[in-house]
């Protein structure tokens, strides 16, 4: 089965005439008829009902046409995508990370390999985002209103502290958290909002001695032994600088979780955006495997 035969079949079916299909393809009518006959012989099904010079799709032909026409359209889209320089170069993708900042370097390295001519404009603070629609993608633990939200992963929040700061523990009772000094993010951040809701639901009051709107600073304070902190298992996890210098434990009986979403305002992604979204998903999947 060759591509030319399929194109002739679609042309005859669309135009309802071998003569018109031959004119459109700049070939003889006999070439069209011969190719269609070869196609029918190859698949073992008659696709047209013929009466004299009249040719019409039969039931089997209509079914086959629906698949072939869709396939040819998809093929043409693929050809256009790989041939079009303007779609594959000199584009900027605007991304807001409200969570998952430790994975930014991994995502950027992926993009350097796959889309070397596409630049990434990365923002990390929602205070700079007056209008979310300025971004092509927002990685967030919230679903953004009027955006398409795709879940990337669900991760548990652990408790972490400087190694040997506490006795070795694998589990901590939720109510026992009140015994310790904590460091955390500022209250307006997504992570701290989730933590505060968890504490409120469990009637727990913690002593947050240090708070910062910069996640990297919080991680540094935990490593320095300034207090315990809530650690997202995957997005911080082994992406945590000096991870080998901390210990972690699960909160029992009901640990907090968060879901991270890839939000986009676009109803239809272009080729670069589609590749970018796929690679972001791959990075998050790999991070989950590594933890």
Secondary structure, DSSP 8 states (H G I E B T S, - for coil): --HHHHHHHHHHHHHT-HHHHHHHHTS-HHHHHHHHHHHHHHHT---EEEETTEEEE-HHHHHHHHHHHHHHHHHHHHHHHHH-HHHHSSEEEEEEESS-GGGHHHHHHHHHHH-TTEEEEEE--GGG-S-GGG-SEEEESS--TTSEEEEEEEEEEEEEEETTSS---SEEEGGGGGGSEEEEE-TTSHHHHHHHHHHHHTT---EEEEEES-HHHHHHHHHHTS-BEEEETTTTGGGSTTGGGEEEEEEESS--EEEEEEEE--SS--HHHHHHHHHHHHHHHHHHHH-
